[in-house]
């Protein structure tokens, strides 16, 4: 399970580094992923505004100015 989530984080960061915006990553990668449990929620992290994407594991995929990470 952790390997699948780690792969998802890497895939999202790879797209982000290539200049793909969040709405596109949401539509093409996250929205249909079986581990994504709901819509992005607005939040705030140490680096500023953030989006938290709930996962079926109970954790969140966090997207902020530094990219994607598991929270």
PDB file of N, CA, C and O in Angstrom:
ATOM      1  N   UNK A   1       0.824  -1.195   0.000  1.00  0.00           N
ATOM      2  CA  UNK A   1       0.000   0.000   0.000  1.00  0.00           C
ATOM      3  C   UNK A   1       0.864   1.253   0.000  1.00  0.00           C
ATOM      4  O   UNK A   1       0.603   2.179  -0.767  1.00  0.00           O
ATOM      5  N   UNK A   2       1.894   1.298   0.850  1.00  0.00           N
ATOM      6  CA  UNK A   2       2.770   2.460   0.918  1.00  0.00           C
ATOM      7  C   UNK A   2       3.484   2.675  -0.406  1.00  0.00           C
ATOM      8  O   UNK A   2       3.721   3.815  -0.806  1.00  0.00           O
ATOM      9  N   UNK A   3       3.830   1.586  -1.090  1.00  0.00           N
ATOM     10  CA  UNK A   3       4.510   1.691  -2.371  1.00  0.00           C
ATOM     11  C   UNK A   3       3.612   2.347  -3.418  1.00  0.00           C
ATOM     12  O   UNK A   3       4.094   3.131  -4.235  1.00  0.00           O
ATOM     13  N   UNK A   4       2.334   2.042  -3.407  1.00  0.00           N
ATOM     14  CA  UNK A   4       1.382   2.630  -4.351  1.00  0.00           C
ATOM     15  C   UNK A   4       1.251   4.128  -4.094  1.00  0.00           C
ATOM     16  O   UNK A   4       1.220   4.921  -5.035  1.00  0.00           O
ATOM     17  N   UNK A   5       1.173   4.515  -2.827  1.00  0.00           N
ATOM     18  CA  UNK A   5       1.056   5.928  -2.477  1.00  0.00           C
ATOM     19  C   UNK A   5       2.348   6.664  -2.832  1.00  0.00           C
ATOM     20  O   UNK A   5       2.300   7.774  -3.362  1.00  0.00           O
ATOM     21  N   UNK A   6       3.494   6.063  -2.547  1.00  0.00           N
ATOM     22  CA  UNK A   6       4.780   6.679  -2.902  1.00  0.00           C
ATOM     23  C   UNK A   6       4.895   6.877  -4.406  1.00  0.00           C
ATOM     24  O   UNK A   6       5.392   7.904  -4.868  1.00  0.00           O
ATOM     25  N   UNK A   7       4.440   5.904  -5.158  1.00  0.00           N
ATOM     26  CA  UNK A   7       4.460   6.010  -6.618  1.00  0.00           C
ATOM     27  C   UNK A   7       3.558   7.154  -7.080  1.00  0.00           C
ATOM     28  O   UNK A   7       3.916   7.895  -7.996  1.00  0.00           O
ATOM     29  N   UNK A   8       2.398   7.301  -6.455  1.00  0.00           N
ATOM     30  CA  UNK A   8       1.480   8.382  -6.787  1.00  0.00           C
ATOM     31  C   UNK A   8       2.128   9.743  -6.519  1.00  0.00           C
ATOM     32  O   UNK A   8       2.032  10.648  -7.348  1.00  0.00           O
ATOM     33  N   UNK A   9       2.782   9.890  -5.373  1.00  0.00           N
ATOM     34  CA  UNK A   9       3.472  11.148  -5.046  1.00  0.00           C
ATOM     35  C   UNK A   9       4.546  11.439  -6.090  1.00  0.00           C
ATOM     36  O   UNK A   9       4.652  12.570  -6.563  1.00  0.00           O
ATOM     37  N   UNK A  10       5.340  10.439  -6.457  1.00  0.00           N
ATOM     38  CA  UNK A  10       6.399  10.627  -7.463  1.00  0.00           C
ATOM     39  C   UNK A  10       5.807  11.021  -8.814  1.00  0.00           C
ATOM     40  O   UNK A  10       6.318  11.919  -9.483  1.00  0.00           O
ATOM     41  N   UNK A  11       4.736  10.352  -9.208  1.00  0.00           N
ATOM     42  CA  UNK A  11       4.094  10.639 -10.491  1.00  0.00           C
ATOM     43  C   UNK A  11       3.577  12.080 -10.536  1.00  0.00           C
ATOM     44  O   UNK A  11       3.753  12.772 -11.539  1.00  0.00           O
ATOM     45  N   UNK A  12       2.944  12.528  -9.457  1.00  0.00           N
ATOM     46  CA  UNK A  12       2.426  13.898  -9.397  1.00  0.00           C
ATOM     47  C   UNK A  12       3.558  14.921  -9.412  1.00  0.00           C
ATOM     48  O   UNK A  12       3.463  15.940 -10.096  1.00  0.00           O
ATOM     49  N   UNK A  13       4.629  14.656  -8.660  1.00  0.00           N
ATOM     50  CA  UNK A  13       5.763  15.584  -8.636  1.00  0.00           C
ATOM     51  C   UNK A  13       6.474  15.636  -9.978  1.00  0.00           C
ATOM     52  O   UNK A  13       6.946  16.695 -10.391  1.00  0.00           O
ATOM     53  N   UNK A  14       6.554  14.512 -10.654  1.00  0.00           N
ATOM     54  CA  UNK A  14       7.180  14.477 -11.977  1.00  0.00           C
ATOM     55  C   UNK A  14       6.407  15.394 -12.932  1.00  0.00           C
ATOM     56  O   UNK A  14       7.013  16.170 -13.670  1.00  0.00           O
ATOM     57  N   UNK A  15       5.091  15.309 -12.919  1.00  0.00           N
ATOM     58  CA  UNK A  15       4.265  16.163 -13.773  1.00  0.00           C
ATOM     59  C   UNK A  15       4.402  17.632 -13.365  1.00  0.00           C
ATOM     60  O   UNK A  15       4.501  18.513 -14.219  1.00  0.00           O
ATOM     61  N   UNK A  16       4.406  17.888 -12.052  1.00  0.00           N
ATOM     62  CA  UNK A  16       4.515  19.259 -11.536  1.00  0.00           C
ATOM     63  C   UNK A  16       5.827  19.903 -11.980  1.00  0.00           C
ATOM     64  O   UNK A  16       5.839  21.061 -12.397  1.00  0.00           O
ATOM     65  N   UNK A  17       6.922  19.167 -11.893  1.00  0.00           N
ATOM     66  CA  UNK A  17       8.236  19.675 -12.293  1.00  0.00           C
ATOM     67  C   UNK A  17       8.254  20.006 -13.794  1.00  0.00           C
ATOM     68  O   UNK A  17       8.950  20.924 -14.226  1.00  0.00           O
ATOM     69  N   UNK A  18       7.492  19.257 -14.566  1.00  0.00           N
ATOM     70  CA  UNK A  18       7.407  19.504 -16.011  1.00  0.00           C
ATOM     71  C   UNK A  18       6.518  20.700 -16.340  1.00  0.00           C
ATOM     72  O   UNK A  18       6.385  21.071 -17.507  1.00  0.00           O
ATOM     73  N   UNK A  19       5.907  21.309 -15.317  1.00  0.00           N
ATOM     74  CA  UNK A  19       5.083  22.495 -15.531  1.00  0.00           C
ATOM     75  C   UNK A  19       3.595  22.234 -15.659  1.00  0.00           C
ATOM     76  O   UNK A  19       2.839  23.138 -16.014  1.00  0.00           O
ATOM     77  N   UNK A  20       3.159  21.012 -15.378  1.00  0.00           N
ATOM     78  CA  UNK A  20       1.727  20.694 -15.444  1.00  0.00           C
ATOM     79  C   UNK A  20       1.037  21.313 -14.222  1.00  0.00           C
ATOM     80  O   UNK A  20       1.515  21.161 -13.097  1.00  0.00           O
ATOM     81  N   UNK A  21      -0.073  22.001 -14.438  1.00  0.00           N
ATOM     82  CA  UNK A  21      -0.767  22.661 -13.334  1.00  0.00           C
ATOM     83  C   UNK A  21      -1.621  21.675 -12.534  1.00  0.00           C
ATOM     84  O   UNK A  21      -1.910  20.566 -12.984  1.00  0.00           O
ATOM     85  N   UNK A  22      -2.019  22.114 -11.328  1.00  0.00           N
ATOM     86  CA  UNK A  22      -2.774  21.224 -10.446  1.00  0.00           C
ATOM     87  C   UNK A  22      -4.088  20.736 -11.064  1.00  0.00           C
ATOM     88  O   UNK A  22      -4.382  19.544 -10.980  1.00  0.00           O
ATOM     89  N   UNK A  23      -4.891  21.616 -11.683  1.00  0.00           N
ATOM     90  CA  UNK A  23      -6.149  21.106 -12.257  1.00  0.00           C
ATOM     91  C   UNK A  23      -5.941  19.973 -13.270  1.00  0.00           C
ATOM     92  O   UNK A  23      -6.742  19.041 -13.337  1.00  0.00           O
ATOM     93  N   UNK A  24      -4.882  20.059 -14.040  1.00  0.00           N
ATOM     94  CA  UNK A  24      -4.597  19.004 -15.012  1.00  0.00           C
ATOM     95  C   UNK A  24      -4.165  17.725 -14.310  1.00  0.00           C
ATOM     96  O   UNK A  24      -4.605  16.636 -14.679  1.00  0.00           O
ATOM     97  N   UNK A  25      -3.303  17.848 -13.297  1.00  0.00           N
ATOM     98  CA  UNK A  25      -2.867  16.669 -12.533  1.00  0.00           C
ATOM     99  C   UNK A  25      -4.071  16.036 -11.838  1.00  0.00           C
ATOM    100  O   UNK A  25      -4.176  14.811 -11.772  1.00  0.00           O
ATOM    101  N   UNK A  26      -4.975  16.861 -11.323  1.00  0.00           N
ATOM    102  CA  UNK A  26      -6.181  16.344 -10.681  1.00  0.00           C
ATOM    103  C   UNK A  26      -7.006  15.527 -11.678  1.00  0.00           C
ATOM    104  O   UNK A  26      -7.414  14.405 -11.378  1.00  0.00           O
ATOM    105  N   UNK A  27      -7.249  16.090 -12.858  1.00  0.00           N
ATOM    106  CA  UNK A  27      -8.093  15.431 -13.860  1.00  0.00           C
ATOM    107  C   UNK A  27      -7.454  14.174 -14.448  1.00  0.00           C
ATOM    108  O   UNK A  27      -8.138  13.177 -14.677  1.00  0.00           O
ATOM    109  N   UNK A  28      -6.136  14.221 -14.693  1.00  0.00           N
ATOM    110  CA  UNK A  28      -5.485  13.119 -15.406  1.00  0.00           C
ATOM    111  C   UNK A  28      -4.923  12.030 -14.503  1.00  0.00           C
ATOM    112  O   UNK A  28      -4.794  10.883 -14.930  1.00  0.00           O
ATOM    113  N   UNK A  29      -4.588  12.369 -13.270  1.00  0.00           N
ATOM    114  CA  UNK A  29      -3.901  11.407 -12.401  1.00  0.00           C
ATOM    115  C   UNK A  29      -4.657  11.111 -11.110  1.00  0.00           C
ATOM    116  O   UNK A  29      -4.842   9.947 -10.753  1.00  0.00           O
ATOM    117  N   UNK A  30      -5.084  12.132 -10.423  1.00  0.00           N
ATOM    118  CA  UNK A  30      -5.620  11.938  -9.073  1.00  0.00           C
ATOM    119  C   UNK A  30      -7.093  11.551  -9.023  1.00  0.00           C
ATOM    120  O   UNK A  30      -7.467  10.648  -8.275  1.00  0.00           O
ATOM    121  N   UNK A  31      -7.928  12.215  -9.802  1.00  0.00           N
ATOM    122  CA  UNK A  31      -9.379  12.046  -9.686  1.00  0.00           C
ATOM    123  C   UNK A  31      -9.814  10.591  -9.824  1.00  0.00           C
ATOM    124  O   UNK A  31     -10.704  10.143  -9.102  1.00  0.00           O
ATOM    125  N   UNK A  32      -9.201   9.854 -10.738  1.00  0.00           N
ATOM    126  CA  UNK A  32      -9.625   8.469 -10.966  1.00  0.00           C
ATOM    127  C   UNK A  32      -8.775   7.443 -10.207  1.00  0.00           C
ATOM    128  O   UNK A  32      -9.025   6.242 -10.308  1.00  0.00           O
ATOM    129  N   UNK A  33      -7.775   7.905  -9.448  1.00  0.00           N
ATOM    130  CA  UNK A  33      -6.903   6.963  -8.737  1.00  0.00           C
ATOM    131  C   UNK A  33      -7.684   6.260  -7.621  1.00  0.00           C
ATOM    132  O   UNK A  33      -8.400   6.914  -6.862  1.00  0.00           O
ATOM    133  N   UNK A  34      -7.551   4.938  -7.516  1.00  0.00           N
ATOM    134  CA  UNK A  34      -8.333   4.193  -6.512  1.00  0.00           C
ATOM    135  C   UNK A  34      -7.999   4.541  -5.060  1.00  0.00           C
ATOM    136  O   UNK A  34      -8.787   4.228  -4.168  1.00  0.00           O
ATOM    137  N   UNK A  35      -6.870   5.170  -4.801  1.00  0.00           N
ATOM    138  CA  UNK A  35      -6.512   5.534  -3.427  1.00  0.00           C
ATOM    139  C   UNK A  35      -6.989   6.923  -3.025  1.00  0.00           C
ATOM    140  O   UNK A  35      -6.924   7.279  -1.849  1.00  0.00           O
ATOM    141  N   UNK A  36      -7.466   7.713  -3.982  1.00  0.00           N
ATOM    142  CA  UNK A  36      -7.968   9.056  -3.681  1.00  0.00           C
ATOM    143  C   UNK A  36      -9.407   8.928  -3.192  1.00  0.00           C
ATOM    144  O   UNK A  36     -10.260   8.354  -3.869  1.00  0.00           O
ATOM    145  N   UNK A  37      -9.661   9.476  -1.995  1.00  0.00           N
ATOM    146  CA  UNK A  37     -10.944   9.271  -1.323  1.00  0.00           C
ATOM    147  C   UNK A  37     -11.897  10.460  -1.404  1.00  0.00           C
ATOM    148  O   UNK A  37     -13.008  10.384  -0.880  1.00  0.00           O
ATOM    149  N   UNK A  38     -11.496  11.549  -2.045  1.00  0.00           N
ATOM    150  CA  UNK A  38     -12.401  12.691  -2.116  1.00  0.00           C
ATOM    151  C   UNK A  38     -11.770  13.882  -2.803  1.00  0.00           C
ATOM    152  O   UNK A  38     -10.647  13.821  -3.304  1.00  0.00           O
ATOM    153  N   UNK A  39     -12.528  14.970  -2.811  1.00  0.00           N
ATOM    154  CA  UNK A  39     -12.111  16.212  -3.448  1.00  0.00           C
ATOM    155  C   UNK A  39     -10.997  16.905  -2.651  1.00  0.00           C
ATOM    156  O   UNK A  39     -10.889  16.711  -1.440  1.00  0.00           O
ATOM    157  N   UNK A  40     -10.172  17.711  -3.327  1.00  0.00           N
ATOM    158  CA  UNK A  40      -9.140  18.489  -2.622  1.00  0.00           C
ATOM    159  C   UNK A  40      -9.776  19.477  -1.646  1.00  0.00           C
ATOM    160  O   UNK A  40     -10.823  20.057  -1.930  1.00  0.00           O
ATOM    161  N   UNK A  41      -9.147  19.655  -0.524  1.00  0.00           N
ATOM    162  CA  UNK A  41      -9.601  20.594   0.498  1.00  0.00           C
ATOM    163  C   UNK A  41      -8.554  21.682   0.652  1.00  0.00           C
ATOM    164  O   UNK A  41      -7.357  21.393   0.665  1.00  0.00           O
ATOM    165  N   UNK A  42      -8.991  22.934   0.768  1.00  0.00           N
ATOM    166  CA  UNK A  42      -8.040  24.020   0.965  1.00  0.00           C
ATOM    167  C   UNK A  42      -7.506  23.983   2.384  1.00  0.00           C
ATOM    168  O   UNK A  42      -8.238  23.724   3.338  1.00  0.00           O
ATOM    169  N   UNK A  43      -6.203  24.249   2.501  1.00  0.00           N
ATOM    170  CA  UNK A  43      -5.538  24.264   3.801  1.00  0.00           C
ATOM    171  C   UNK A  43      -4.403  25.267   3.733  1.00  0.00           C
ATOM    172  O   UNK A  43      -4.252  25.982   2.743  1.00  0.00           O
ATOM    173  N   UNK A  44      -3.608  25.315   4.787  1.00  0.00           N
ATOM    174  CA  UNK A  44      -2.451  26.201   4.858  1.00  0.00           C
ATOM    175  C   UNK A  44      -1.304  25.427   5.478  1.00  0.00           C
ATOM    176  O   UNK A  44      -1.463  24.822   6.538  1.00  0.00           O
ATOM    177  N   UNK A  45      -0.140  25.440   4.824  1.00  0.00           N
ATOM    178  CA  UNK A  45       1.035  24.759   5.367  1.00  0.00           C
ATOM    179  C   UNK A  45       2.111  25.790   5.683  1.00  0.00           C
ATOM    180  O   UNK A  45       1.907  26.990   5.498  1.00  0.00           O
ATOM    181  N   UNK A  46       3.247  25.319   6.158  1.00  0.00           N
ATOM    182  CA  UNK A  46       4.339  26.222   6.499  1.00  0.00           C
ATOM    183  C   UNK A  46       4.833  27.019   5.286  1.00  0.00           C
ATOM    184  O   UNK A  46       5.426  28.086   5.448  1.00  0.00           O
ATOM    185  N   UNK A  47       4.591  26.508   4.077  1.00  0.00           N
ATOM    186  CA  UNK A  47       5.033  27.218   2.873  1.00  0.00           C
ATOM    187  C   UNK A  47       3.909  28.018   2.218  1.00  0.00           C
ATOM    188  O   UNK A  47       4.080  28.515   1.104  1.00  0.00           O
ATOM    189  N   UNK A  48       2.757  28.151   2.891  1.00  0.00           N
ATOM    190  CA  UNK A  48       1.662  28.949   2.351  1.00  0.00           C
ATOM    191  C   UNK A  48       0.421  28.123   2.082  1.00  0.00           C
ATOM    192  O   UNK A  48       0.221  27.075   2.697  1.00  0.00           O
ATOM    193  N   UNK A  49      -0.425  28.597   1.150  1.00  0.00           N
ATOM    194  CA  UNK A  49      -1.660  27.869   0.821  1.00  0.00           C
ATOM    195  C   UNK A  49      -1.350  26.450   0.343  1.00  0.00           C
ATOM    196  O   UNK A  49      -0.322  26.199  -0.286  1.00  0.00           O
ATOM    197  N   UNK A  50      -2.253  25.542   0.652  1.00  0.00           N
ATOM    198  CA  UNK A  50      -2.049  24.139   0.275  1.00  0.00           C
ATOM    199  C   UNK A  50      -3.395  23.498  -0.043  1.00  0.00           C
ATOM    200  O   UNK A  50      -4.447  23.959   0.400  1.00  0.00           O
ATOM    201  N   UNK A  51      -3.331  22.434  -0.815  1.00  0.00           N
ATOM    202  CA  UNK A  51      -4.495  21.594  -1.070  1.00  0.00           C
ATOM    203  C   UNK A  51      -4.221  20.232  -0.450  1.00  0.00           C
ATOM    204  O   UNK A  51      -3.133  19.678  -0.604  1.00  0.00           O
ATOM    205  N   UNK A  52      -5.207  19.701   0.246  1.00  0.00           N
ATOM    206  CA  UNK A  52      -5.073  18.388   0.862  1.00  0.00           C
ATOM    207  C   UNK A  52      -6.043  17.441   0.167  1.00  0.00           C
ATOM    208  O   UNK A  52      -7.251  17.675   0.149  1.00  0.00           O
ATOM    209  N   UNK A  53      -5.501  16.370  -0.404  1.00  0.00           N
ATOM    210  CA  UNK A  53      -6.314  15.383  -1.092  1.00  0.00           C
ATOM    211  C   UNK A  53      -6.416  14.158  -0.186  1.00  0.00           C
ATOM    212  O   UNK A  53      -5.402  13.508   0.072  1.00  0.00           O
ATOM    213  N   UNK A  54      -7.619  13.823   0.305  1.00  0.00           N
ATOM    214  CA  UNK A  54      -7.760  12.673   1.202  1.00  0.00           C
ATOM    215  C   UNK A  54      -7.511  11.354   0.473  1.00  0.00           C
ATOM    216  O   UNK A  54      -7.920  11.171  -0.674  1.00  0.00           O
ATOM    217  N   UNK A  55      -6.833  10.443   1.167  1.00  0.00           N
ATOM    218  CA  UNK A  55      -6.545   9.118   0.633  1.00  0.00           C
ATOM    219  C   UNK A  55      -7.290   8.062   1.442  1.00  0.00           C
ATOM    220  O   UNK A  55      -7.647   8.304   2.595  1.00  0.00           O
ATOM    221  N   UNK A  56      -7.527   6.898   0.853  1.00  0.00           N
ATOM    222  CA  UNK A  56      -8.240   5.832   1.557  1.00  0.00           C
ATOM    223  C   UNK A  56      -7.451   5.301   2.747  1.00  0.00           C
ATOM    224  O   UNK A  56      -8.000   4.603   3.598  1.00  0.00           O
ATOM    225  N   UNK A  57      -6.165   5.631   2.807  1.00  0.00           N
ATOM    226  CA  UNK A  57      -5.315   5.191   3.915  1.00  0.00           C
ATOM    227  C   UNK A  57      -5.547   6.011   5.181  1.00  0.00           C
ATOM    228  O   UNK A  57      -5.047   5.662   6.251  1.00  0.00           O
ATOM    229  N   UNK A  58      -6.316   7.116   5.058  1.00  0.00           N
ATOM    230  CA  UNK A  58      -6.527   8.007   6.189  1.00  0.00           C
ATOM    231  C   UNK A  58      -5.557   9.169   6.191  1.00  0.00           C
ATOM    232  O   UNK A  58      -5.713  10.111   6.967  1.00  0.00           O
ATOM    233  N   UNK A  59      -4.564   9.111   5.334  1.00  0.00           N
ATOM    234  CA  UNK A  59      -3.601  10.207   5.226  1.00  0.00           C
ATOM    235  C   UNK A  59      -4.034  11.136   4.092  1.00  0.00           C
ATOM    236  O   UNK A  59      -5.076  10.928   3.470  1.00  0.00           O
ATOM    237  N   UNK A  60      -3.226  12.159   3.833  1.00  0.00           N
ATOM    238  CA  UNK A  60      -3.525  13.117   2.776  1.00  0.00           C
ATOM    239  C   UNK A  60      -2.326  13.288   1.862  1.00  0.00           C
ATOM    240  O   UNK A  60      -1.176  13.194   2.292  1.00  0.00           O
ATOM    241  N   UNK A  61      -2.612  13.538   0.614  1.00  0.00           N
ATOM    242  CA  UNK A  61      -1.601  13.986  -0.333  1.00  0.00           C
ATOM    243  C   UNK A  61      -1.695  15.506  -0.291  1.00  0.00           C
ATOM    244  O   UNK A  61      -2.756  16.073  -0.550  1.00  0.00           O
ATOM    245  N   UNK A  62      -0.594  16.161   0.032  1.00  0.00           N
ATOM    246  CA  UNK A  62      -0.586  17.614   0.197  1.00  0.00           C
ATOM    247  C   UNK A  62       0.126  18.244  -0.989  1.00  0.00           C
ATOM    248  O   UNK A  62       1.224  17.824  -1.354  1.00  0.00           O
ATOM    249  N   UNK A  63      -0.499  19.251  -1.591  1.00  0.00           N
ATOM    250  CA  UNK A  63       0.098  20.005  -2.677  1.00  0.00           C
ATOM    251  C   UNK A  63       0.237  21.448  -2.226  1.00  0.00           C
ATOM    252  O   UNK A  63      -0.748  22.109  -1.898  1.00  0.00           O
ATOM    253  N   UNK A  64       1.486  21.932  -2.214  1.00  0.00           N
ATOM    254  CA  UNK A  64       1.736  23.331  -1.862  1.00  0.00           C
ATOM    255  C   UNK A  64       2.851  23.846  -2.766  1.00  0.00           C
ATOM    256  O   UNK A  64       3.176  23.216  -3.772  1.00  0.00           O
ATOM    257  N   UNK A  65       3.434  24.982  -2.414  1.00  0.00           N
ATOM    258  CA  UNK A  65       4.461  25.610  -3.251  1.00  0.00           C
ATOM    259  C   UNK A  65       5.664  24.700  -3.503  1.00  0.00           C
ATOM    260  O   UNK A  65       6.359  24.857  -4.507  1.00  0.00           O
ATOM    261  N   UNK A  66       5.911  23.758  -2.606  1.00  0.00           N
ATOM    262  CA  UNK A  66       7.064  22.870  -2.779  1.00  0.00           C
ATOM    263  C   UNK A  66       6.736  21.608  -3.591  1.00  0.00           C
ATOM    264  O   UNK A  66       7.624  20.805  -3.875  1.00  0.00           O
ATOM    265  N   UNK A  67       5.460  21.435  -3.962  1.00  0.00           N
ATOM    266  CA  UNK A  67       5.071  20.260  -4.741  1.00  0.00           C
ATOM    267  C   UNK A  67       4.156  19.348  -3.942  1.00  0.00           C
ATOM    268  O   UNK A  67       3.443  19.787  -3.039  1.00  0.00           O
ATOM    269  N   UNK A  68       4.193  18.072  -4.292  1.00  0.00           N
ATOM    270  CA  UNK A  68       3.341  17.075  -3.638  1.00  0.00           C
ATOM    271  C   UNK A  68       4.134  16.324  -2.579  1.00  0.00           C
ATOM    272  O   UNK A  68       5.318  16.041  -2.761  1.00  0.00           O
ATOM    273  N   UNK A  69       3.467  16.000  -1.463  1.00  0.00           N
ATOM    274  CA  UNK A  69       4.068  15.180  -0.414  1.00  0.00           C
ATOM    275  C   UNK A  69       2.952  14.474   0.346  1.00  0.00           C
ATOM    276  O   UNK A  69       1.782  14.845   0.256  1.00  0.00           O
ATOM    277  N   UNK A  70       3.332  13.473   1.078  1.00  0.00           N
ATOM    278  CA  UNK A  70       2.372  12.738   1.891  1.00  0.00           C
ATOM    279  C   UNK A  70       2.301  13.369   3.262  1.00  0.00           C
ATOM    280  O   UNK A  70       3.330  13.650   3.877  1.00  0.00           O
ATOM    281  N   UNK A  71       1.093  13.592   3.743  1.00  0.00           N
ATOM    282  CA  UNK A  71       0.918  14.207   5.052  1.00  0.00           C
ATOM    283  C   UNK A  71       0.071  13.362   5.956  1.00  0.00           C
ATOM    284  O   UNK A  71      -0.174  13.740   7.102  1.00  0.00           O
TER     285      UNK A  71
END
